[in-house]
């Protein structure tokens, strides 16, 4: 689920160019898979993230086994909101 969320967020950032005011983050690890549109980076045995790689992404094309640092921004693509439950007041 975490990987899907980051893919969606990264897609939006790459499509819109991101917002300069949005905080930047980084993820460092070893490249486990690469194709034309994405790459999977493993930080540890329990943590791997998949990043979308667009034509506007800066830097070279990493190969499997390379150690990389990916810089990314988190941007909401959809927000589902539900009203807060009414609070009970004591009299």
N, C-alpha and C positions, 0 to 999 in steps of 0.2 A: 504494500500500500504506500509506503514511504517513497519508493522508487517511482511509482505512478504519479504521485503528487509532485515530485521534483521534475519529472518529465513535462508535466503540464505547465508548471511554473516556468521552467526554462524555455518552453516553446513560446509562451507569452512574452518573456523578456526578449528573446531573439527576434520575434516578429515586430514588437513595438519599439525595440531599441532600448527599453528600460527607462527608468526615471533616474536622473542624476541624484535625487534626494534619497533614493532607496539605498539602504545599507548593503554593502557588499560582503560576501562570505567566501570562504575557500575550503576546498576539500582536497586532501593529498593522499595519494595511494598509488597502487600499481595497476596499470591497464590490463584488464582480463579479456576484453573483447572490443573490437572496433569494426564498424561498417560505415557506409557512406553517410548515414544520418545520426548515428549515436555511438557512444562508447560506454563501457562499464568499467568503473574504477573500484578496486577493492582496498579498503583501509585496513581491515582485519578479517579474520575468518568469519566473523559475525556481521560485518558491515560492508556492503557493496552498494554503490549508487550507479544508476544509469543516467547519463546526461545526453541530451540532444545536442548535436553539433551541426550548426547551420553554416551556410556559405559565408556569413558575416563574422563568424567566430574567429578571433585573432589567434595567432600562433600556428605552429606547424601541425602536421598530422602525426599523432603519436602511434607507435606500434605496440602490439601486445608485449608486455614485459617492461615497458618504459615506466619510470616513476614520474608522475605528473602532479601538478597542482592546478585544480580547476577553480576559476573565479566565477562566482554566480551571484544573482540577486533573487530574492524571493518576492514574488508579486502575486497577489490574489487574482484568480481568474473567475471566481464565482463565490458568492457568499449566500448561504442559506440562513435565514434568521427566523427565530420563533419567539413569540412574546414571552417575557419573563412571567413566572408563576406569581400570582398575587401573594403578597405577604400578609400574614395573619398578625393583627395587632391585638395586644392584650389590653383589656379595659379594667 
